[in-house]
Amino acid sequence: MAKNKFPVTPAVREFRAHKVDFEPHLYQYVEHGGTEVAAEALGVDETMVIKTLIMEDENNKPLIILMHGNAMVSTKNLARAIKVKSVEPCQPKTATLHTGYLVGGTSPFGTRKKMPIYAEKTIADLPYVYLNAGKRGFLAKISTKDMLRVLDPTLVEVAI
């Protein structure tokens, strides 16, 4: 794909800075369509499309949790795993303040604020993943090895 055929977001800049090979994929974003729409548009299994969720603990400290598109996060299990009392999703406006991205276009790469990153353990078993690249309707296919190398997430078992 030609260099200027996709947006150059903070996530793309971080891919380049860390020498992450990525394959950009643009698709027609659908409000509240989620990973199901993205997976269908790209013709891939929804397990490979990874959601970037911004949550906060009981002290309003933000964190990122990466989850398979076809799974949900048990906030009780996540809180237990990271040794806090509770975890809940951030309000969209708050998530945008932490990341610099609009909800639906949140990437774990190139966030405005440095936050701890957690990832569902089974994501590490995938050869590659599709992650949001910092804009609604824009995913990047990257090797899971590169994702783990750059983001260095703590692996947890919190899928339901």
C-alpha positions in Angstrom: 0.0 0.0 0.0 1.3 3.4 -0.9 2.7 5.5 2.0 -0.1 8.1 2.1 -3.1 5.8 1.5 -3.8 5.5 5.2 -3.8 7.9 8.2 -0.5 8.6 10.0 -1.7 8.4 13.5 0.3 8.3 16.8 0.0 4.5 16.6 1.5 4.4 13.1 4.4 6.7 14.3 5.0 4.3 17.2 5.0 1.3 14.8 7.6 3.1 12.7 9.7 4.2 15.7 9.9 0.6 17.0 10.4 -0.9 13.6 7.1 -2.9 13.7 6.1 -4.2 10.3 2.4 -3.6 9.9 -0.2 -4.1 7.2 -2.8 -1.3 7.2 -6.5 -2.2 6.7 -9.1 0.4 6.2 -12.8 -0.5 6.4 -16.2 1.2 6.7 -16.6 2.0 10.4 -20.1 1.3 11.8 -21.0 3.0 15.1 -21.3 0.3 17.8 -20.4 -2.3 15.2 -17.3 -3.4 17.2 -14.9 -6.1 16.3 -17.6 -8.2 14.6 -18.0 -5.6 11.8 -14.2 -5.2 11.5 -13.6 -8.9 11.3 -16.3 -9.4 8.7 -15.0 -6.4 6.6 -11.5 -7.8 6.7 -12.6 -11.5 6.3 -10.8 -12.7 9.4 -11.7 -14.6 12.5 -13.0 -12.2 15.3 -10.6 -13.9 17.7 -7.7 -12.2 15.8 -9.2 -8.7 16.1 -8.1 -7.4 19.4 -10.1 -4.8 21.4 -8.3 -2.1 23.2 -10.3 -1.3 26.3 -9.5 1.6 28.7 -10.5 0.9 32.3 -9.8 2.4 35.7 -9.4 1.1 39.2 -11.1 2.3 42.3 -8.6 5.2 42.5 -9.4 6.3 38.9 -6.0 5.1 37.7 -6.3 4.2 34.1 -5.2 0.9 32.5 -5.4 -0.8 29.1 -6.7 -4.3 28.7 -6.4 -6.1 25.3 -9.0 -8.7 24.7 -10.1 -11.0 21.8 -12.9 -9.4 19.8 -15.3 -12.2 20.5 -14.7 -12.2 24.3 -15.5 -10.0 27.2 -13.5 -9.0 30.2 -14.4 -10.1 33.7 -13.7 -7.0 35.6 -13.8 -8.9 38.9 -11.1 -11.3 37.7 -9.1 -8.5 36.2 -9.2 -6.6 39.6 -8.2 -9.8 41.4 -5.3 -10.4 38.9 -3.9 -6.9 39.2 -4.5 -6.7 43.0 -6.9 -3.8 43.2 -10.4 -3.6 44.7 -12.3 -2.9 41.5 -12.0 -2.2 37.8 -14.5 -0.6 35.5 -14.6 0.8 32.0 -13.8 4.5 31.7 -16.4 6.8 30.4 -15.7 7.5 26.7 -14.7 11.1 27.3 -12.3 10.0 30.1 -10.8 7.3 27.8 -10.2 9.9 25.1 -8.4 12.1 27.6 -6.1 9.3 28.6 -5.4 8.0 25.1 -5.9 10.8 22.7 -8.1 8.5 20.6 -11.9 8.5 20.1 -13.6 5.4 21.4 -13.9 3.0 18.5 -10.5 4.1 17.3 -8.4 3.4 20.4 -5.0 1.9 19.8 -2.7 0.6 22.6 0.1 2.2 20.6 0.8 5.9 20.8 -1.4 6.8 23.7 -1.3 10.3 25.1 -0.7 8.9 28.7 1.5 6.0 29.6 -0.7 3.4 31.3 -0.1 -0.2 32.5 -1.1 -2.7 29.8 -2.7 -6.1 30.4 -3.5 -8.6 27.7 -5.6 -11.8 27.7 -3.0 -14.6 28.0 -4.3 -16.5 24.9 -3.6 -13.5 22.6 0.1 -14.4 23.0 -0.6 -17.8 21.2 -1.7 -16.1 18.0 0.8 -15.6 15.2 -0.5 -12.1 14.4 -3.3 -9.8 15.5 -5.4 -7.0 14.1 -5.3 -4.0 16.4 -6.8 -0.6 16.0 -4.3 1.8 14.5 -5.6 5.0 16.0 -8.6 5.9 13.9 -12.1 4.5 13.6 -12.2 2.1 10.6 -8.4 1.6 10.6 -6.8 -1.6 11.8 -3.2 -2.8 11.5 -2.1 -6.4 11.2 1.1 -7.0 13.2 2.9 -10.0 14.5 2.0 -10.8 18.0 5.7 -11.1 18.8 6.1 -7.4 17.8 3.0 -6.4 19.9 4.4 -8.1 22.9 7.9 -6.7 22.4 6.8 -3.1 22.1 3.8 -3.0 24.5 5.3 -5.4 27.1 1.8 -6.2 28.5 1.2 -8.3 31.7 -0.6 -11.4 30.6 -3.8 -12.2 32.5 -6.6 -14.7 32.3 -9.8 -12.6 32.5 -11.8 -13.6 29.4 -15.5 -14.6 29.7 
